Amino acid sequence: MRFETKAIHSGLSIGNPSSAIIPPISPSTIFEIDAEGRKENDLHYTRLANPNRLQFEHLIATLEGGENAAAFSSGIAAATAALQALEPGDHIIIPEDVYAGNRKMVQKIMMRWGLEADFIEMTDLSNIESHIRPNTKLIWVETPSNPLMRITDIAGVSELAKSQSHKIHVIVDNTWPTPVNQLPFEHGADLVLHSTSKYFGGHSDILGGAIVTKHEDDLFAQIRLTQQMGGAVPSPQDCWMLSRSTRTLAYRMKGHNEHAEKVARYLSGHRKVAEIYYPGLESHPQHETAKKQMTGFGGMISFMPDCSEKECIEIVGRSKLIKRATSLGGVESTWEHRFSSEGEGSITPKNLIRISIGLEHPDDLIDDLELALG
Ligand SMILES: *Cc1c(COP(=O)(O)O)cnc(C)c1O
């Protein structure tokens, strides 16, 4: 079956003994124990497993082409679980412009517990190679990166990891492209990270995250343990909502891709725009790598007007339709002066504006941008 079909039909029958086409929400925290005693993999207690969570995990694993998935209460909780599956003293390589929340989590939480990390520029494979150490256990890829939209060659990084004498896992944060536009497992990655708060949820009303694994290996078993015993699990209601949203993911992404490309082309021709970062534009420095691993270029655009930080904040302040908000992936367009959201340790230029292109008519967005840019 093709992606669109799988998105609509996968997971519906898991833990759904009734004939309901749409499974009910199962708020129960407890599940009856078999008369003969506990069975392996019974639901037992909702922190360990819940029908709605199993449905969503099956759905997201199917769409990424992985063997299994673990859903979490946020993207950061999922990212933390992936790192907690490593040992103290292990080393990771992570992008210098990684999603700011993950940078803070690594620096202020995981490094205190003995994780070693190098935050580096990752568009150049030789730079990654030169940072590999005997204790390197994980290479973290975020492509396109946030908000500089740098593209990292997933196949190149995966080959590099596999060519080492010890096992190095490659994790790809696939939140921005989603499996509609990019399938990291096809390029050799081992794990995929998602903030499902973004395009999977798609309507700016669910917080969630997931780790998908290509193979059910020991590392994933440890991630599952952290999910169940760390306890950062999503509610049955949120899982149900996420599955509902995911049924339309393919069509929403097609709209985001199409509208963002139109707006990116408009912005790239605007006299006040000094620099624009959108991987679908031929002018993007890693456009060729993007074409190799992405089938669509997503709904996110970053650009830098030729102006000061203050003027940049004023531009964002003038929009009437595009809402001023952080985050991304909703049906409504949002934008922000990104440096203000990232704060300490950010390498984002102070005149960078990041837009999440929604599903409004793109000409209405362009009218609003015309007004704001002046
Ligand atoms: C939002 C985001 C996260 C963090 O997810 P939360 O659900 O906010 O915890 C991680 N990575 C990327 C790329 C994101 O955009």
The ligand as an ORCA input file, in Angstrom:
! r2SCAN-3c Opt
* xyz 0 1
  C       9.482     21.381     18.526
  C      10.650     20.572     18.172
  C      11.192     19.653     19.089
  C      10.689     19.528     20.508
  O       9.416     19.034     20.610
  P       8.349     19.396     21.764
  O       7.156     18.618     21.354
  O       8.151     20.885     21.730
  O       8.928     18.957     23.061
  C      12.259     18.889     18.669
  N      12.778     19.007     17.434
  C      12.285     19.887     16.532
  C      12.907     19.968     15.183
  C      11.212     20.686     16.867
  O      10.738     21.561     15.965
*
